């Protein structure tokens, strides 16, 4: 087994690009991009302060570097090394930064989760989303990248809002406070388990028992024939035979 030489690294900031071709690592305020196969340095970028977070865009063409202490985000391009972008959140501060699925928008969460600022690299436009909830994973996207679900906190109530990623407009809001959970069943086991085997339980509905007294005879579509024997699946107790009509009485004779 062959090993490469040891590279310097700060705060365990080292990530592969989504296409698997590049490796990005940080050494204080420097961003180093290497070729995965040869480990040769392809690009070396210098940021304004010590890097605290890095993230590749989905197409592996851009990489962002977040400096939370200064409220700054710098974006670098692999295709055009001379191009770069700087985002300054100012007095609002910065606690989180991530890419949108299209790799052309950056979502910055300000301090105290007052808002999320959406920055466009293409149009240089800015959008604001209020009331993000302070939680570990409050933002997620659909697989096709068309919609974003955001956990929100408004007036002491929790919501999940759906946004359209093309224009960041609100599509739907769902309140969660009235949603309650109740226990269906509870399975117990000994405090100490010595048997290495695992028992898996599955919830299954019981098949309802048929009321034999309600079955009709003969079954639909059955032709005329002799009375059922004791081996028939229709018991004799379910067999009902009507009395023959008295034609003379019905005719008034």
C-alpha positions as CSV (number, residue, x, y, z in Angstrom):
1,X,0.0,0.0,0.0
2,X,1.4,3.4,-1.0
3,X,0.9,6.5,1.1
4,X,1.3,10.2,0.0
5,X,3.3,12.7,1.8
6,X,1.7,14.4,4.8
7,X,-0.1,17.6,4.1
8,X,-0.9,20.4,6.5
9,X,-4.5,20.9,7.5
10,X,-6.5,23.3,9.7
11,X,-9.7,22.4,11.6
12,X,-10.1,19.1,9.6
13,X,-11.3,21.1,6.6
14,X,-10.7,18.7,3.7
15,X,-13.4,17.8,1.1
16,X,-13.6,16.0,-2.2
17,X,-15.4,17.6,-5.1
18,X,-18.8,16.0,-6.0
19,X,-17.3,14.8,-9.3
20,X,-14.4,13.2,-7.5
21,X,-11.7,15.0,-9.5
22,X,-10.5,17.5,-6.9
23,X,-9.5,17.7,-3.3
24,X,-9.8,20.9,-1.3
25,X,-8.0,21.5,1.9
26,X,-7.5,24.6,4.2
27,X,-4.4,25.8,6.0
28,X,-5.5,28.7,8.1
29,X,-6.5,31.4,5.5
30,X,-5.3,29.5,2.4
31,X,-7.4,27.2,0.2
32,X,-5.5,24.5,-1.6
33,X,-7.1,22.5,-4.5
34,X,-5.3,19.4,-5.7
35,X,-5.8,16.9,-8.4
36,X,-7.1,13.6,-6.9
37,X,-4.9,11.3,-9.1
38,X,-1.6,13.1,-8.8
39,X,-2.2,15.2,-5.7
40,X,-0.5,18.1,-7.5
41,X,-1.6,21.6,-6.5
42,X,-3.9,23.0,-9.2
43,X,-5.0,26.2,-7.5
44,X,-4.0,28.2,-4.4
45,X,-6.4,30.8,-3.1
46,X,-5.8,33.3,-0.3
47,X,-8.8,34.4,1.9
48,X,-9.2,37.5,4.0
49,X,-9.2,35.5,7.3
50,X,-9.0,32.0,8.7
51,X,-11.4,29.7,7.0
52,X,-14.0,27.9,9.2
53,X,-16.1,26.2,6.6
54,X,-15.7,25.1,2.9
55,X,-18.3,23.6,0.5
56,X,-18.2,22.6,-3.1
57,X,-21.0,23.6,-5.6
58,X,-23.0,20.6,-7.0
59,X,-21.2,20.9,-10.4
60,X,-17.7,21.1,-8.8
61,X,-17.0,24.5,-10.6
62,X,-17.1,26.7,-7.5
63,X,-16.1,26.4,-3.8
64,X,-17.1,28.7,-1.0
65,X,-15.1,29.6,2.1
66,X,-16.9,30.9,5.1
67,X,-15.3,33.0,7.8
68,X,-18.0,33.2,10.5
69,X,-16.0,35.4,12.9
70,X,-15.9,38.2,10.3
71,X,-19.3,37.5,8.7
72,X,-17.6,36.9,5.3
73,X,-18.0,34.4,2.5
74,X,-15.6,34.2,-0.4
75,X,-16.3,32.2,-3.6
76,X,-13.7,30.9,-5.9
77,X,-13.9,29.5,-9.5
78,X,-11.8,26.6,-10.8
79,X,-12.4,27.5,-14.4
80,X,-11.5,31.1,-14.0
81,X,-9.0,31.4,-11.1
82,X,-8.9,35.2,-11.5
83,X,-12.6,35.5,-10.7
84,X,-13.8,35.6,-7.1
85,X,-16.8,36.8,-5.1
86,X,-16.9,38.3,-1.6
87,X,-20.1,38.4,0.4
88,X,-20.2,40.6,3.6
89,X,-23.1,40.2,5.9
90,X,-22.0,43.2,8.0
91,X,-23.4,43.7,11.5
92,X,-26.0,40.9,10.9
93,X,-23.2,38.4,11.4
94,X,-23.0,34.9,10.0
95,X,-23.5,31.4,11.6
96,X,-24.0,29.2,8.5
97,X,-23.5,29.2,4.8
98,X,-24.4,26.6,2.1
99,X,-25.0,26.2,-1.7
100,X,-28.4,25.9,-3.4
101,X,-28.7,22.8,-5.6
102,X,-28.1,24.7,-8.8
103,X,-24.7,25.9,-7.5
104,X,-25.4,29.5,-8.4
105,X,-27.0,30.7,-5.2
106,X,-25.6,30.9,-1.6
107,X,-27.7,30.8,1.5
108,X,-26.3,32.6,4.5
109,X,-27.9,32.4,7.9
110,X,-27.3,35.5,10.1
111,X,-26.7,35.5,13.8
112,X,-29.6,34.7,16.2
113,X,-31.3,33.1,13.1
114,X,-32.9,36.4,12.3
115,X,-33.0,35.7,8.5
116,X,-31.5,33.8,5.6
117,X,-30.0,35.8,2.8
118,X,-30.0,34.3,-0.6
119,X,-27.2,35.7,-2.9
120,X,-27.3,35.1,-6.7
121,X,-23.9,34.7,-8.4
122,X,-25.6,35.2,-11.8
123,X,-27.8,38.2,-11.4
124,X,-26.2,39.6,-8.2
125,X,-29.7,39.9,-6.7
126,X,-30.5,39.4,-3.0
127,X,-33.5,37.7,-1.4
128,X,-34.4,37.5,2.3
129,X,-36.2,34.7,4.1
130,X,-37.4,35.5,7.7
131,X,-38.0,33.4,10.8
132,X,-35.6,30.4,10.2
133,X,-35.7,28.1,13.2
134,X,-32.5,27.5,15.2
135,X,-32.0,23.7,14.7
136,X,-29.3,21.4,13.5
137,X,-30.8,20.7,10.0
138,X,-33.5,23.3,9.3
139,X,-33.0,23.4,5.5
140,X,-33.4,20.6,2.9
141,X,-34.0,20.5,-0.8
142,X,-35.9,18.1,-3.1
143,X,-33.8,15.7,-5.2
144,X,-34.6,17.6,-8.4
145,X,-33.5,20.9,-6.7
146,X,-36.8,22.7,-7.5
147,X,-38.1,23.2,-3.9
148,X,-36.6,24.0,-0.5
149,X,-38.2,23.0,2.8
150,X,-37.4,25.4,5.7
151,X,-38.1,25.0,9.4
152,X,-39.4,28.3,10.8
153,X,-40.4,29.7,14.1
154,X,-43.1,32.4,14.2
155,X,-45.0,33.7,17.2
156,X,-43.9,30.7,19.3
157,X,-45.1,28.2,16.8
158,X,-43.2,25.9,14.5
159,X,-43.8,25.8,10.7
160,X,-42.4,24.1,7.7
161,X,-42.4,26.4,4.6
162,X,-41.9,25.3,1.0
163,X,-40.0,27.7,-1.3
164,X,-39.5,27.6,-5.1
165,X,-35.8,27.7,-5.7
166,X,-36.2,29.5,-9.1
167,X,-37.4,32.7,-7.5
168,X,-37.3,31.9,-3.8
169,X,-41.0,32.7,-3.4
170,X,-43.1,31.1,-0.7
171,X,-45.2,28.2,-2.0
172,X,-46.8,26.7,1.1
173,X,-46.8,26.9,4.9
174,X,-47.5,24.0,7.3
175,X,-48.0,24.5,11.0
176,X,-46.7,21.7,13.2
177,X,-47.8,22.6,16.7
178,X,-51.2,20.7,16.3
179,X,-49.5,17.6,15.1
180,X,-49.3,15.1,18.0
181,X,-47.9,11.6,18.2
182,X,-49.4,8.7,20.1
183,X,-47.9,5.4,21.0
184,X,-49.3,2.4,19.0
185,X,-47.7,-0.3,20.9
186,X,-44.7,-0.9,23.2
187,X,-42.3,-3.9,23.1
188,X,-40.2,-4.8,26.2
189,X,-37.1,-6.8,26.5
190,X,-34.8,-7.9,29.4
191,X,-32.4,-5.3,30.8
192,X,-29.5,-7.6,30.0
193,X,-29.5,-9.3,26.6
194,X,-27.2,-12.3,26.4
195,X,-28.5,-13.9,23.3
196,X,-26.8,-12.6,20.1
197,X,-30.0,-13.2,18.0
198,X,-32.3,-10.3,17.2
199,X,-36.0,-10.6,17.2
200,X,-37.8,-8.3,14.8
201,X,-41.5,-7.5,15.4
202,X,-43.9,-6.5,12.6
203,X,-47.3,-4.9,13.1
204,X,-49.9,-6.9,11.3
205,X,-53.7,-6.7,11.1
206,X,-55.7,-9.8,12.1
207,X,-57.9,-11.2,9.3
208,X,-61.5,-10.9,10.3
209,X,-63.4,-14.1,10.8
210,X,-66.2,-14.8,8.5
211,X,-69.7,-15.1,9.9
212,X,-70.9,-18.4,8.5
213,X,-74.5,-17.8,9.4
214,X,-74.6,-14.9,6.9
215,X,-73.4,-16.8,3.9
216,X,-75.9,-17.3,1.1
217,X,-76.4,-20.6,-0.6
218,X,-76.0,-21.5,-3.4
219,X,-73.1,-19.2,-4.3
220,X,-73.7,-16.7,-7.2
221,X,-73.4,-18.4,-10.6
222,X,-73.8,-21.9,-9.2
223,X,-76.1,-24.2,-11.1
224,X,-78.9,-26.4,-9.7
225,X,-77.7,-29.6,-8.1
226,X,-78.1,-31.9,-5.2
227,X,-78.0,-30.7,-1.6
228,X,-74.5,-30.1,-0.3
229,X,-72.8,-33.0,1.5
230,X,-71.0,-32.9,4.8
231,X,-67.7,-32.3,2.9
232,X,-69.0,-29.1,1.3
233,X,-67.3,-25.8,2.4
234,X,-70.9,-24.4,3.0
235,X,-72.3,-26.0,6.1
236,X,-75.8,-27.5,6.1
237,X,-76.7,-25.0,8.8
238,X,-76.5,-22.2,6.2
239,X,-78.7,-23.9,3.8
240,X,-82.2,-22.5,3.6
241,X,-85.0,-23.9,1.5
242,X,-88.2,-22.0,1.0
243,X,-91.6,-23.8,1.0
244,X,-93.4,-24.3,-2.3
245,X,-96.1,-21.9,-3.1
246,X,-99.8,-23.0,-3.0
247,X,-101.0,-22.0,-6.4
248,X,-104.6,-22.6,-5.6
249,X,-104.6,-20.3,-2.6
250,X,-102.9,-17.6,-4.7
251,X,-105.4,-18.0,-7.4
252,X,-108.3,-17.5,-4.9
253,X,-109.6,-21.1,-5.2
